[in-house]
Amino acid sequence: MIHSSPPRFALLVFTSLILLWTALLSLPFASTSGNVTPLADALFTAVSAICVTGLSTVDMSAHWSLFGELVILAGLQIGGIGVLTLASILGLTVTRRLGLRQRLLAAGDTNPMRMGRDVSESQAVGLGEIGGLLVAVATSLVVIEVALTALITPRLMAAGYDFWHALWNGFYLAASAFTNTGFVPLPGGLEPFNTDLYLLSVLAVGVFLGAIGFPVIFALYRYVTGGGWRAHKRLGLHAKLTLSTTLIFVVVGWVAIAGLEFANPATLGGQGFWETLLSSGYMSVMTRSGGLGIIDPIDMNGSTLLVMDMLMFVGGGSASTAGGIKVTTLAVLFLAAYAEARGYRDIQVFDRRIPNEVLRVSVSILIWGATIVLVATVALLQLTGRPLDVVLFEVISAFGTCGLSTGLSSEVSDPGKYILAATMWAGRVGTVTLAAAVAASSRSRLFKLPEERPIVG
């Protein structure tokens, strides 16, 4: 299976890890009470950790023991960097080199647009660069999380935590931010810090770095160390599209949330101008897939929830710790629409041409993602009887592995928890990987059928 279908192998590994983490979290000593955690809650938490979502059905700061927290922390770290990437890093550490099969597996995990397809020298990260990329993944994970921990720990100590508790919670928050998970180990969550410019800025930077993806971090690293424009180095198209589209979505979300909520007394209505800018900007970054919210979505206007639905559905960058259909997917779709409106035969951006097969994959991702969200939303509406905006928000948060919640996850019955868990799984595995795994194999025909165009639009 590893050789013939890397996508199916990825699905198998992810599912096996979820089952293992469910068993570990079901152990009596994984909870503070010493009781066995119900299967639905243990499975939901395992999926949420491995799929780096952040939704929970129990109180994360009170239910789990130290063992349970360690299991969850290990799960979100593994899920954040990707199972196959982690395996390749371990292989690189042991053997000091990567064979062709390991390089192909790593290429598939770090280039989801190419999983299940032929690998060529023209892809975003070539086979010769996979070893360097894996080193960059491990290095960026360690360096960024250590740096975030060093920045968060003093702030928690100033808030009254002793050194060891501040260090542990600081590392937990750092890992949760960079992997875009959204779990908060602090009693009361982030509410005591909801106007803290320093801590919120640190968390937002961590989420942003995790959401742009390791290939972009790797490209930025090469750009900086290579001397940038002075050394005639260029950022690749993927990095440019990811950074520009992500920044556009952050700004659009920032303006929209501030504009729609500034008069809402339950959210931003009681805040001053600068506090409103801070809160709305922070929440916009969290829709990239961060989930470390400071405003309860249930108190927001329906219009704001709809805007955040769209932002969470898009998610972050490809090959990142974020979920959703990915910003580059939407960018390609918009560029295709623009090219069609202008009468161009090719999709062009940043002096580059995007192949038509990328457009086909982007359309497939959008359709699969919308279908998953639709089916899960209808099922939960029937089960819960809750309003559409509440259910849709929770479902898209699960699909986009975001973790922002209206509280529905902790209120639904066990069947509802299983539906949300399946949605998180599908969102993290990725719609292209899911489609490639379901397909038996790519089939080539030796003939072409007659062409006939239907009426569209």
N, C-alpha and C positions, 0 to 999 in steps of 0.2 A: 504493500500500500504506500510506503514511503516513496518508493521509486516511481510508481505509476501515477499516483495522485497526491501530491503534497497538500492540496486543499482538504481532502478527506482526512489525511493524517492530522492536519491542524484541528479539524473538528473533533476527531477522536481524542486527541491529547487534551483539548480544552474541556471536553465533556468528562473525561476521566478525572481530571484535576478537580472539577466541580463536585463530582461524587466523593472523591477522597476528602475534600474540605468539608463536605456535608457530614461525613462520618466523624471527622475530628471535632466539629462544632457541636455534634450531638452527644459527645462524651459528657458525663456529669461534671467533671472538674473544669469544663470549658465555660461554665456559668458560675456566677458568684453565689448562687443559691445552692449549688451542688446537685441540682436536679437536671434531668435530661431535657434539653431544649426540644420542643416539638419539631417534627420533621419538616413541616412547611416553613417554619422560621429558620431552622438550620440551613435548609436548601436555599431559601431566599437570600440569606446572608452570604452563603458561599458563592452563589452566582453573582451577587452584588460586589463581592470582593474580587473574585477572579476576573469579572467583566468590568472592573473599576467603575462602578456606577455610583454607589453611595446611598441608594435607597435602603431603608431598613424598616423592619416590622417590630423591632424591639428598641429599648433605650440603649444606645451604644455605649454610653458612659456608665451605665449601672448594671446591665445584664451580664456582660462578659467578664470572666476572670482574667488574670494576667495571661494564662495559657491561651484563652480564647482570643485575647487582643493580639498575641504574638502570631497565632494562626491567621487572623484577619490581615495583619500587617504583611505577613509573608505572601498571602494571597494577592493582595493589591500590588505588591512589588512584582510578582511573577506576571500577573495579568497586565501590568503597565508596560513592561518592556517586551512582552510577547513571548509565548512559550518557546517557539522555535528559535527566536533570537537568543533567548537565555541558553538554550541547549547548544547553540552554535558558539556562544561565548565560552561556555564550559569546555567545549571541544577545542576551541582555539587556545585556551589556557593550558590544557593538558598536552596537546600535540604540537603546539606552536605553529600549526598551519591548518588550513582547511582543504579538504578534498573537494572534488567537483560537486558531489551530491550535497555535501553540507553547504557549499556556496549557493547551490540552486535553492535549497530550503530556506536559507537566510535571505536570498533575493526575493523569494516568494513572500516571506513575512514582512520584509521592509519595503516591498513594492507591491501592495495589494492589487494595483491595477494590472499586474502581470501574472498573478497567480493562475495556474492552470493553462498558461500560454507559453509559447516558445520564448526562450530568453535570448536576447541579442545584445550586441555591443551598444545599441542606441538607447537602451532603457536608462531610466533616471540614475540608477546606481549600477554600474557595470560589475561583472563577476570579479574583475581584478581589484575592485574597490570594496568588496564585501568585508574582507578582513579588517580594513581600515574603518569601515562603518561600524562593525561590531565593537571594535575598540572604542570608537566614539560613543556608542550606546552605553557601554559600561562606564566609561569615564564621565560622560555627561550626567548619568544617573547618580554616581557617587558624588561628583563635585557639586552639582546643583543641589542635591538634597542635603549635603553637609553644609553648604553655604546658607541654605534656607534655615536649617536647624540652628546655625550660629546666630542668625538674625532674629529668629523667633524666641529662642530660649531666654535672653535677657528681658524681653518684654513680658514673658510669663512670670519671671522672677519678680519683676516690678509690680505685677498684679497680685503677688502674695504667695506664689508657689515656691516651695523649696527647690534647691538646685536640681536634684535628681528627678523630681516630678516635672519640673520645667523642661529638663532635657528630654525626658521620655515623651511628654506631650508635644514638645517642639519638633522632635523627630517624626512623630506620628503625623502632625499637621503638615510638615514639610513633604513627607511621602504622599500624603493624601492630596496635597495641592499639585505636586509635580506629576503624579500619575492620574490626575483629574478624577480622583475617586469621590471625595466629598464627605468622607467619614470624619466626624469631630468627636474626639475623646473627652472633651471638657464638659463638666456638668453645666447645663444651661446653654450649651453650644457656644456660638460666637456672639450671643446677645450682649454680654458685657463689653464687647469690643466693636459694637456696630457703628461707632463714629471714630474709631481709632485709625487715623490716617496711616500711621507707621505699619501696624500689623496687617491691615487690609491691603496696603500696597505690596508688602512682601508676598502675601498669599496670591494676589492677583498676578504678580510677576511669575511666580511658580506655576500657576495654572496656564498662563500664556505660553511659557516655554514648553510645557508638556503638550499643549494643544497644537503647536506648529509642527511637531513631529521630529523624529531623529534625523531623517535625511536633510531637513532644513537646518537643524542645528549643526550637522556635519558640514553642510555647504557654507554656512556662515563662518564656521571655524576655519575651513580652508581659505575662505575669502580674506579673513582677518590675518591669519598667519602667512598667507601668500602675498600680502602687501596690498590687497584690494586693487584699485584701479591703477596704482603705480606699477604693479607687476602684470598689468593687462589681464587680470583675472575677472571673470564674469560669474555672477550668480546664475545658476541654471534656471530654466523656465519654471520648473516645479517650485523652486524656492521663491521666485518672484510672484508667481500666482498665489501661493499659499500666504505669503506675508501681506501682499496688497489686499487680497480678499478678506483675510482675517481682520486686518485693521479697518477696512470698510465696514464690516459687520459689527465690530466693537463700537465704532463711532455711531453707526445707525442705531444700534441697540441702546447706546448711552442717551442719545437725544430722544428716542422714542419713549424709553422708560421714564426719563425725567419729565417729558412733556405730558405724558398720560397720567402720571402719579403725583405731580407736584401739588395738586389740590385735594388729594385723598388723605383725610386725617388719620386713617389707619396705617398709612405707610410713610409717605414723604411729606404729607401736609403740615406736620408740626416741626419740620426741620428748616434750618436757614438755607441760604443760597448755596454756600460752599458744602454744607453737609448733604444737600440734595445732589449736588454734582458728584460728591464722593460715593454716595450710596448707589446712585443710578449707574455710574461708571463701573463700579465694582460688580453690581449685579449683571451688567452687560457682559463683562469678562467671564462671569460664572456660567453664562449660557453657552460658552464654548465647550463645555462639558465638565466644568469645575465642580459645581454643586455645593460649594461652601457658602451657602446663602446667609444673609443678614436680615432679609425681609421675608415674612411668611407669605408665600404666593396666594394662600387662601384669602388674604386681606386685599389683594390687588384687584383692580378693575378687570372686567372681562376682556377689554381691548388690550390691556397690557399682557394678560395671559396669552392671547392670540399671537402677539408680537414675539413673546418669548418662546411660544411653540415653534414658530418658524425658525428662530435662531437656534434652538436646541436640535431641531430636525436636521439642520445643516451640519452642526457640530464643529469639529476642528479640522486639522490637516490630515492628509493620508499618512499612514505609517506612524501615527501619533498615539498617545494614550487617550485621545478623545474619541467619541463615537460619532453617530450621525452619518449622513450620506457624504460628508466631507466638503470643505470649501472649494477644493479644486473641481469637484464634480459639478457643483452649481456654476462655477466660473466658466467651465467648458460649455455648459448648456446655454448660458447667457451669451457667450461669444458666438456660439453657433446661430442663435436667434439674430444676433447683430449682423453676422455675415450673410444670413439669408435675406435680411431686410435691405442690406446694401447691394445684394446681387453678387456677392463674392462666391467663388467656387470652393474656396478653402477657408478654414478657421485660422485666423492669424492674430497674434498678440506678441508684443515685445520682440518684433522682427523675427518671429519664428512661426512655422506652420504646424498646426496640431493635426495628426492623422485622423481620418474618419473613424477608425476603429476605437479611438478614445471616446468619441462622441457616442458610439453604440454602447460602450460599456457604461458611460455616464447615464444614458437613458435607461439602461437595465437597472442600474443602482437606484435611480429615482423611483421606478415602477415597483421594484421589490420592496424598497423602504416604505413607500406609501401603502402598499398592500399589507405589509406586516402591521403598520400602525392602524389601518382601517379595521382589520380583523380583530386585533386586540381591543380596540376601542368599542366595537360593537359588542363583543363578548362581555366586557366589563360593564358597559351600560346596562346590559340585560341582567347581570348578576347583582349589581349594586343599586341601580335606580338613581344614582347620583347625577347631577347636571353634566351636560356635555363638556363644558369648558373645564370642569374639574377632572373628569375622567381623561379627556384628551391630553391635558397637561401632564398627568401622571404617566400615561402611556408613552408620550413622546420623550419625556424625561428618562424613562426606562430604555426606549429604543436608542436614544442619543447618548446613553450611559452618562447622563448629566447628574442626577441625584437630587435636584431641586424637587420638593414635594409639597403637595397640598394636604398631606396627611392621609391620603387614601390608602397608601401601602400598609399602614399599621391598622387600618380599620376593616379592610376587606376580609372575606372568609378565605379558607384555605384554597379553594379553586381559583379565586382571584389572585392569590399570591403566586400560584403556579403559572397563571397566565402572564403576570408581570415578569416572573423569572424567565419564562421562555422568550419574552420580548427583549429582556436584557441580553440574553444569550445570543439571539439573532442580531441585535444591534452591535454587540462587541465582535462577534465572529466576522461580521461584514457581509453585506448582501452579495458582493461579487464572489467572495469565497464560498458562501452558501450555495449560490447558483452553480459555481464550478464544481462543487462537491456532489451536488445532486445529479448533474449531467454525467453520464457514464464516461464519455470521452468525446473529444472533438472529432467530428466526422467531415471529411472532405469529399465532394462529389466531382465526378469526372465529366459532368455535363451541367448546363445551365438551362433553367426553365424559361419559356417565353416571358417577356416583360410586359406588364400591363399596370397602369397607374390608377389607383382608386382616387375618388374625390375626398380630400381632407380639408379641414378647416371650415 
